[in-house]
Amino acid sequence: MRALKFLALAILSGLLLGTSWFPPFTWLVFIAFVPLLVVTAQIENSHIKRKKLTVFLLAYLTFIIWNSFDTWWIWYASDGGAIAAIVANSLLMALTYLLYFTLRRRMIRSIYSIWILIPVWLSFEYLHTKWDLAWTWLTLGNVFAFEHNWVQWYEFTGVSGGTAWILTINILLYQILKAKLQESRIRMAAVVLIALIPIGISKVIISNLSKQTNNVKSQQVLIVQPNIDPYNDKFNGDFQGQLQGVYNKIKNKITPKTKYVALPETFLTESIWENKLEDSYSIKFLKDSLLAKFPDLNIVVGATTFYQYSKNEKLSVTARPFSDNGEVFYDVYNTAIQLNKTGIKLYHKSKLVPGVERMPYPALFKPLEELAINLGGTFGSLGTQDTRDVFFNADKSIGVAPVVCYESIFGEYVSEYISNGANLIFIITNDGWWRDTPGYKQHLAYARLRAIETRRQIARSANTGISCVVDELGDLHAEQPWWKEGYIMANLVPNNQKTFYVRFGDVLSKFAALLTILIIGYSIFLGFKKPNNS
């Protein structure tokens, strides 16, 4: 009977977390951890022998339900990839919760030990943005992408502030369940204040930003949603026909006032060699057909590019041999290209999808890169670059952050473009792999958080949708229907000011990581003083 109760509470937490990613049920995230905290406390106070193992297994059940509920759509891209992502990410979450439980047991006599969960969880989420296994789709603070007007203060904290907000309210609600009547009233008042004050701050920020005027000249941008089926048509080899077809649709939409054309990720499917860019048919076509007529135009477009290493050149860890003899090597990149009258600029996508675009830690696991999931075009471990290059126009007055697909879910990563001079953001992506599922809707919603963190307007060009404009408050404009061809002519206003988050990064997570290290050190010290049963 007790085992069934434990299972029911763990399952309830998983369902609450999963449902909170579906608007209008975002608020459920504020109670989602309570059942798991209750069952954890009951196990701690029970006579179960293997308490750590029991907590780990129940937490794993909670998190695998959550991950399955909200990321099942990966199945459409790869069934094996979906299973691997759900199983692995749930395992990491469960291990993080086990660490919290272990540290808490060392300090069980402290009434504050439950609060260890906040720095431990924040540290996990921050680490998860930095290593090669980065899969931050379900970072807790991301849930407010569906209620972005609650979190306008992300310009100070980023999504880690949302995570801390969620866990604080969950812990207080759990303590209310345990407390006496008078203590419950005090804590309930605290819950109400902690829930409402951030929303009130957001409303003040919205009001203040709405009153501000920006004297910077707007930039007219044509955002293209070509709607080419990535499974059946996009990589069929007819790159010339696809390019000509889109050109025929946009050539009469562009005027001398148009400063930018944004085309999606891997729009150019020709094999473009960076050693011989001028020989590319696609680049020649765009220069001759558009730049020759509109010399002030900037074209930002996605492509797959290749780079051949010279004989004595240092190879990257992702370099591939042309043949078995291994004498000549090359790299493959998911690339954003800018074409304008000053020339050609490239940026290589560098936050790559684990198991799809990059085998984690390729220096160690290079022999396994053939197991990477093929989503059309190129696959295996793609090359990256160390810096977040910005695409500047001819007079350097406008800097565009060329954010490629998966990169847009990493807040501190995107802020590096802003630090390097970007005053607009272009997100180029191809979300068609997931078909008509919550996947592309979630990806779109996360762009709102990047706009708030940086206070930059965003032009989002998605191959099959949803293409749109995201303003500095995170509001969406001119959204194009899913899986339909569409074109948006919009005026984007650059912003040269830097938010606290851009200037200082994810301060909250860094502080949490330091605090977690100190807590672990203290728990080791306590472990030497008094043995602890498992």
Residue pairs with C-beta under 8 A, 6 or more apart in sequence:
2 46
5 39
5 42
6 39
6 42
6 43
6 54
6 58
7 58
7 61
9 35
9 36
9 38
9 39
9 58
10 35
10 36
10 39
10 58
10 59
10 61
10 62
11 61
11 62
11 65
12 35
13 32
13 33
13 34
13 35
13 36
13 62
13 66
14 61
14 62
14 63
14 64
14 65
14 66
14 69
15 65
15 69
16 28
16 29
16 31
16 32
16 35
17 28
17 29
17 32
17 33
17 62
17 63
17 65
17 66
17 69
18 65
18 66
18 68
18 69
18 70
19 25
19 28
19 69
20 26
20 27
20 28
20 29
20 32
20 143
21 69
21 70
21 138
21 143
21 146
21 438
21 442
22 146
22 438
23 146
23 147
26 143
26 144
26 146
26 147
29 140
29 143
29 166
30 166
30 169
30 170
30 173
30 195
31 169
31 170
31 173
32 170
33 117
33 166
33 167
33 170
33 171
33 174
34 170
34 173
34 174
34 177
36 58
36 59
36 62
36 97
37 114
37 170
37 171
37 174
38 174
38 177
39 58
40 55
40 58
40 101
41 174
41 178
43 51
43 54
43 55
43 58
44 51
44 101
44 105
44 108
48 54
49 534
50 534
51 105
51 533
51 534
52 98
52 101
52 102
52 534
53 534
55 97
55 98
55 101
56 94
56 95
56 97
56 98
56 101
59 93
59 94
59 97
59 98
60 90
60 91
60 93
60 94
62 94
63 89
63 90
63 93
63 94
63 97
64 86
64 87
64 90
66 90
66 93
66 138
67 85
67 86
67 89
67 90
67 93
67 138
68 86
70 137
70 138
70 438
70 442
71 82
71 85
71 86
71 89
71 137
71 138
71 439
72 82
72 86
72 437
73 82
73 434
73 435
73 437
73 438
73 439
74 81
74 82
74 85
74 86
74 434
74 439
75 82
76 433
76 434
76 435
76 437
76 439
77 356
77 373
77 375
77 433
77 434
78 356
78 373
78 375
80 373
81 355
81 356
81 373
84 355
85 135
85 355
88 133
88 135
89 135
89 138
92 124
92 128
92 133
93 124
96 120
96 121
96 124
97 117
99 120
100 116
100 117
100 120
100 121
102 523
103 113
103 116
103 120
103 519
103 520
103 523
104 113
104 114
104 116
104 117
105 532
106 523
106 526
106 527
106 532
107 113
107 116
107 522
107 523
107 526
114 171
114 174
114 175
115 171
116 519
117 167
117 171
118 164
118 167
118 168
118 171
118 512
119 512
119 513
119 515
119 516
119 519
120 512
120 516
120 519
121 140
121 163
121 167
122 160
122 163
122 164
122 508
122 509
122 512
122 513
122 516
123 509
123 512
123 513
123 516
125 136
125 139
125 140
125 141
125 160
125 163
125 509
126 160
126 506
126 509
126 510
126 512
126 513
127 513
128 134
128 135
128 136
128 139
129 136
129 139
129 410
129 412
129 413
131 360
132 354
132 358
132 360
132 361
133 354
133 360
134 351
134 354
134 410
135 354
136 142
136 409
136 410
137 409
137 442
139 159
139 163
140 159
140 162
140 163
140 166
140 167
141 151
141 154
141 158
141 159
141 160
141 161
141 162
141 163
141 165
141 166
141 449
142 159
142 162
142 409
142 446
142 449
143 162
143 166
144 150
144 151
144 154
144 159
144 162
144 449
145 442
145 445
145 446
145 448
145 449
146 445
148 445
148 448
148 449
148 452
148 473
148 474
148 475
149 202
149 203
149 206
149 473
149 474
150 198
150 199
150 202
151 161
151 162
151 198
151 202
151 449
151 452
152 201
152 202
152 205
152 206
152 209
152 452
152 473
152 474
153 161
153 198
153 201
153 202
153 205
154 161
154 162
154 411
154 449
154 452
154 453
154 501
155 205
155 452
155 453
155 454
155 455
155 499
155 500
155 501
156 499
156 500
156 501
157 164
157 501
157 506
157 507
157 508
158 411
158 412
158 453
158 501
158 506
158 508
158 509
159 411
159 449
160 506
160 508
160 509
160 512
161 508
164 508
165 194
165 198
168 194
169 191
169 194
169 195
172 187
172 190
172 191
172 194
173 191
175 183
175 187
176 184
176 187
176 188
176 191
179 187
206 473
209 455
209 472
209 473
210 473
214 493
214 495
216 423
216 493
216 494
216 495
216 496
218 491
218 492
218 493
218 494
219 259
219 260
219 398
219 424
219 491
219 492
219 493
219 494
220 255
220 257
220 258
220 259
220 260
220 489
220 490
220 491
221 258
221 259
221 260
221 261
221 262
221 459
221 488
221 489
221 490
221 491
221 492
222 250
222 253
222 254
222 258
222 260
222 261
222 262
222 487
222 488
222 489
223 262
223 459
223 460
223 461
223 467
223 468
223 469
223 478
223 487
223 488
223 489
223 490
224 246
224 250
224 261
224 262
224 263
224 264
224 461
224 467
224 487
225 264
225 461
225 462
225 463
225 464
225 465
225 467
225 480
225 484
225 485
225 486
225 487
225 488
226 242
226 245
226 246
226 263
226 264
226 267
226 463
226 485
227 463
227 464
227 465
227 483
227 484
227 485
227 486
228 234
228 242
228 463
228 464
229 432
229 464
230 375
230 376
230 430
230 432
230 433
230 463
230 464
231 376
231 432
231 433
233 242
234 242
234 266
234 269
234 376
234 377
234 430
234 463
235 269
235 376
235 377
237 269
239 268
239 269
239 270
239 281
239 282
240 270
240 281
240 285
242 269
243 268
243 282
243 285
243 286
244 285
246 263
246 267
247 285
247 289
247 290
249 485
249 487
250 261
250 487
251 289
251 290
253 487
253 489
254 261
254 290
254 294
254 297
255 294
256 294
256 296
258 294
258 297
258 489
259 296
259 297
259 298
259 393
259 398
260 297
260 298
260 299
260 300
260 400
260 426
260 459
261 290
261 297
261 298
261 299
261 300
261 301
262 300
262 301
262 426
262 428
262 459
262 461
263 299
263 300
263 301
263 302
263 428
263 461
264 301
264 302
264 428
264 429
264 430
264 461
264 462
264 463
264 467
265 302
265 334
265 336
265 404
265 405
265 428
265 429
265 430
265 463
266 302
266 303
266 304
266 334
266 377
266 430
266 463
267 301
267 302
267 303
267 428
267 463
268 282
268 301
268 302
268 303
268 304
268 337
269 303
269 304
269 377
270 280
270 281
270 282
270 303
271 304
271 306
272 280
272 282
272 283
272 303
272 304
272 305
272 306
272 335
273 279
273 280
273 305
273 306
273 307
273 308
274 305
274 306
274 307
274 333
274 346
275 307
275 308
277 283
277 344
278 284
282 303
283 337
283 339
283 344
286 299
286 301
286 339
287 339
290 297
290 299
291 297
291 299
291 339
291 340
291 341
295 341
296 341
296 394
297 340
298 338
298 339
298 340
298 391
298 393
298 398
298 400
299 337
299 338
299 339
299 340
300 336
300 337
300 338
300 391
300 400
300 402
300 426
300 428
301 336
301 337
301 339
301 428
302 334
302 335
302 336
302 337
302 404
302 428
302 430
303 335
303 336
303 337
304 332
304 333
304 334
304 335
304 377
304 378
305 332
305 333
305 335
305 337
305 346
305 348
306 330
306 331
306 332
306 333
307 330
307 331
307 333
307 383
308 328
308 329
308 330
309 315
309 319
309 328
309 329
309 330
309 331
311 328
315 329
316 331
316 383
317 362
317 363
317 366
317 381
318 331
318 332
318 358
318 362
318 381
318 382
318 383
318 384
319 329
319 330
319 331
319 383
320 329
320 330
320 331
320 332
320 380
321 327
321 328
321 329
322 328
322 329
322 330
331 382
331 383
332 378
332 380
332 382
332 383
333 346
333 348
333 349
333 382
333 383
333 384
334 348
334 349
334 352
334 357
334 378
334 382
334 404
334 405
335 346
335 347
335 348
335 349
336 346
336 347
336 349
336 391
336 402
336 404
336 426
336 428
337 344
337 345
337 346
337 347
338 344
338 345
338 391
338 400
338 402
340 393
340 394
341 394
342 394
345 389
345 391
346 389
347 385
347 388
347 389
347 391
347 402
347 404
348 382
348 383
348 384
348 385
349 357
349 382
349 384
349 404
349 405
349 406
349 407
350 384
350 385
350 386
350 388
350 407
351 406
351 407
351 410
351 413
352 358
352 382
352 384
352 406
353 406
354 360
355 371
355 372
355 373
356 372
356 373
356 375
356 379
357 372
357 379
357 381
357 382
357 406
358 372
358 381
358 382
358 384
359 365
359 366
359 368
359 369
359 371
359 372
359 380
359 381
362 369
362 381
366 381
369 380
369 381
370 380
372 379
372 380
372 381
373 379
375 433
387 420
388 401
388 413
388 416
388 417
388 419
388 420
389 402
389 420
390 399
390 400
390 401
390 402
390 417
390 420
390 421
390 422
391 399
391 400
391 401
391 402
392 398
392 399
392 400
392 421
393 399
397 494
398 423
398 424
398 494
399 420
399 421
399 422
399 423
399 424
400 422
400 424
400 425
400 426
401 414
401 417
401 418
401 422
401 424
401 425
401 426
401 456
402 417
402 426
402 428
403 414
403 417
403 425
403 426
403 427
403 428
403 450
404 427
404 428
404 429
405 427
405 428
405 429
405 430
405 431
407 413
407 414
408 414
408 427
408 429
408 443
408 446
408 447
408 450
409 443
409 446
411 449
411 450
411 453
411 501
411 506
412 505
412 506
414 425
414 450
414 453
414 454
415 453
415 454
415 501
415 502
415 505
417 425
418 454
418 456
418 498
418 502
419 498
419 502
419 503
422 456
423 456
423 494
423 495
423 496
424 456
424 457
424 458
424 459
424 492
424 494
425 450
425 451
425 454
425 456
425 457
425 458
425 459
426 458
426 459
426 460
426 461
427 447
427 450
427 458
427 459
427 460
427 461
427 462
428 461
428 462
429 443
429 460
429 461
429 462
429 463
430 462
430 463
430 464
431 439
431 440
431 443
431 444
431 462
431 463
431 464
431 465
431 466
432 440
432 463
432 464
432 483
434 440
436 482
436 483
440 462
440 464
440 465
440 466
440 482
441 466
444 460
444 462
444 466
444 468
444 476
447 458
447 460
447 470
448 470
448 474
448 475
448 476
449 474
450 456
450 458
450 470
451 457
451 458
451 470
451 471
451 472
451 473
451 474
452 472
452 473
452 474
453 499
453 501
453 502
454 499
454 501
454 502
455 472
455 495
455 497
455 499
456 472
456 495
457 469
457 470
457 471
457 472
457 492
457 493
457 494
457 495
458 469
458 470
459 469
459 490
459 492
460 466
460 467
460 468
460 469
460 470
461 467
464 482
464 483
465 480
465 481
465 482
465 483
465 484
465 486
466 479
466 480
466 481
466 482
467 479
467 480
467 486
467 488
468 476
468 477
468 478
468 479
468 480
468 488
469 476
469 477
469 478
469 488
469 490
469 492
470 476
470 477
471 477
472 495
477 490
478 488
478 490
480 486
480 488
